[in-house]
């Protein structure tokens, strides 16, 4: 197997790198966190002393970072990796960032003669651990063809959305809809509870009726309804409120650039901002229901 560099070993990147190693790939990873590096090493992933060391001689470079500035800094900043990556290597960025940033980095890669795809993911930490992620790809057919065997080692669904940046646009569309649906689901359950209904029975009805969604069936926001949902463990784990807030902000930027309106997306962004201001930014985004539960939440 050819060498793979993996940059960013957070809640998502760590399990993804581990699944590549489990599939037999020669993975060399780097993260600023010593704890993340130790966890990766324990999972069979090779570690490097720096990002530059990780990419030395790598045929493929993958990254999973928090935000646009981190991705641009990694590849395009002073001593950026695009100057250190081997000729002919493939670059795969799985971060969720602004489409404009993805296009900017892809343009820089193309100037170096490197193939690159933006491949943000859906499926959360559970999907990253289980190797069942959905990859939402922007880039050329040729680049995706090269990347496909690696993506298949980390996920089960791959959607090619178009050229560079298209994967990011599609990911933001998905997360904007998810954010709106979660807030609306929590509001509906709160209304039922306020009128004397049992939250679990109401949710069971909704899950087989026209309001069914991932929010009713998998990540129900009301405590005590689903035992494996973040709401059942104090809203810990899962997809953070502040990450949803970040993605809704990116969706708003994309809407402004395209000259289109997203009134529900903007409303949802305000709700998650209020939830963050209430001290819940580190909790799962389903904790937005706390805004409707009152002081007894």
Residue pairs with C-beta under 8 A, 6 or more apart in sequence:
1 24
1 25
1 26
2 26
2 58
2 59
2 60
3 26
3 28
3 57
3 58
3 59
3 60
4 20
4 25
4 26
4 27
4 28
4 58
4 59
4 60
4 61
4 62
4 150
5 27
5 28
5 29
5 30
5 48
5 51
5 54
5 55
5 58
5 60
5 61
5 62
6 13
6 16
6 17
6 20
6 27
6 28
6 29
6 30
6 45
6 54
6 62
6 63
6 64
7 13
7 29
7 30
7 31
7 51
7 54
7 55
7 61
7 62
7 63
7 64
7 65
7 74
7 81
8 31
8 63
8 64
8 65
8 95
9 17
9 29
9 30
9 31
9 33
9 36
9 37
9 39
9 40
9 45
9 64
10 31
10 33
10 36
10 64
10 66
11 125
11 128
12 64
12 94
12 121
12 125
12 128
13 29
13 31
13 64
13 94
13 128
14 36
14 39
14 40
14 43
14 128
15 125
15 128
15 129
16 62
16 64
16 94
16 128
16 133
16 154
17 27
17 29
17 40
17 43
17 45
17 62
18 40
18 43
18 44
18 45
19 128
19 131
19 153
19 154
20 27
20 45
20 62
20 150
20 153
20 154
21 27
21 43
21 44
21 45
21 46
22 43
22 44
22 153
23 153
25 150
25 153
26 46
27 45
27 46
28 45
28 46
28 47
28 48
28 53
28 54
28 58
29 37
29 40
29 45
29 46
29 47
29 48
29 54
30 37
30 47
30 48
30 49
30 50
30 51
30 53
30 54
31 37
31 40
37 47
40 47
41 47
48 54
51 74
51 81
52 79
52 81
52 84
55 61
55 81
55 84
55 85
55 86
55 89
56 84
56 86
57 86
58 85
58 86
58 89
59 86
59 88
59 89
59 90
60 89
60 90
60 91
60 92
60 146
60 147
60 150
61 81
61 85
61 89
61 90
61 91
61 92
62 92
62 93
62 94
62 150
63 71
63 74
63 75
63 91
63 92
63 93
63 94
63 95
64 93
64 94
64 95
65 71
65 74
65 93
65 95
65 97
66 95
67 95
67 97
67 246
68 97
68 98
68 101
68 250
70 95
71 93
71 95
71 97
71 101
71 102
71 105
72 101
72 104
72 105
73 80
74 80
74 81
75 81
75 82
75 91
75 105
75 108
75 109
76 82
76 104
76 105
76 108
80 108
82 105
82 108
82 109
82 112
82 114
83 112
85 91
85 112
85 114
87 113
87 114
88 113
88 114
89 114
90 114
90 115
90 116
90 117
90 143
90 146
90 147
91 109
91 114
91 115
91 116
91 117
92 116
92 117
92 119
92 147
92 150
92 151
93 102
93 105
93 116
93 117
93 118
93 119
94 119
94 120
94 121
94 135
95 120
96 120
96 121
96 168
96 171
96 172
96 175
96 246
96 247
96 250
97 118
97 120
97 168
97 250
98 168
98 250
98 253
98 254
99 138
99 165
99 166
99 168
99 169
99 172
99 254
99 257
100 165
100 253
100 257
101 168
102 118
102 138
102 164
102 165
102 167
102 168
103 164
103 165
105 116
106 116
106 118
106 138
106 139
106 164
106 165
107 164
109 115
109 116
110 116
115 139
115 140
115 142
115 143
115 146
116 139
116 143
116 164
117 137
117 138
117 139
117 140
117 143
117 144
117 147
117 164
117 167
118 137
118 138
118 139
118 164
118 165
118 166
118 167
118 168
119 135
119 136
119 137
119 138
119 139
119 147
119 151
119 167
120 135
120 136
120 167
120 168
120 171
121 127
121 128
121 133
121 134
121 135
121 136
121 155
121 171
122 133
122 134
122 136
122 171
122 174
123 132
123 133
123 134
123 155
124 238
124 239
125 237
125 238
125 239
127 133
127 134
127 155
128 154
131 153
131 154
131 155
131 156
132 155
132 156
133 154
133 155
133 156
133 157
134 155
134 156
134 157
134 158
134 159
135 151
135 154
135 155
135 157
135 158
135 159
135 167
136 159
136 161
136 167
136 170
136 171
136 174
137 144
137 147
137 151
137 158
137 159
137 160
137 161
137 166
137 167
138 161
138 162
138 163
138 164
138 165
138 166
138 167
138 168
138 169
138 170
139 163
139 164
139 167
140 163
141 160
144 158
144 160
148 158
151 158
152 158
159 170
161 167
161 169
161 170
168 250
169 254
171 247
172 247
172 250
172 251
172 254
173 251
175 244
175 247
175 248
175 251
176 247
176 248
176 251
176 262
176 265
176 268
178 214
178 215
178 244
179 244
179 247
179 248
179 265
179 268
179 269
179 272
179 285
180 264
180 265
180 267
180 268
181 213
181 214
181 215
182 215
182 219
182 221
182 285
182 286
182 288
183 268
183 271
183 272
183 288
185 206
185 211
185 213
185 215
185 216
185 220
185 221
186 215
186 221
186 222
186 286
186 288
186 289
186 292
187 289
187 292
188 206
188 211
189 199
189 202
189 203
189 206
189 220
189 221
189 222
189 289
190 222
190 289
190 292
190 293
192 199
192 202
193 199
193 202
193 222
199 222
199 224
199 225
200 222
200 224
200 225
203 216
203 220
203 222
203 225
203 226
206 212
206 216
207 216
207 217
215 221
215 286
218 226
218 229
219 226
219 229
219 230
219 231
219 238
219 284
219 286
220 226
220 229
220 231
220 286
221 229
221 231
221 286
221 287
221 288
221 289
222 231
222 289
223 231
223 232
224 231
224 232
225 231
225 232
226 232
229 238
229 286
230 236
230 237
230 238
230 283
230 284
230 286
230 287
231 284
231 286
231 287
231 289
234 283
235 280
235 283
235 284
235 286
235 287
235 290
236 283
236 284
237 284
238 284
238 285
238 286
239 284
239 285
240 281
240 282
240 283
240 284
240 285
241 272
241 275
241 276
241 280
241 281
241 282
241 283
241 284
241 285
241 287
241 288
242 276
242 281
242 282
243 285
244 272
244 285
245 269
245 272
245 273
245 276
245 281
248 265
248 268
248 269
248 272
249 269
251 262
251 265
251 269
252 262
252 265
252 266
252 269
255 261
255 262
255 265
271 288
271 291
272 285
272 288
274 291
275 281
275 287
275 288
275 290
275 291
278 290
278 291
280 287
280 288
280 290
289 297
290 297
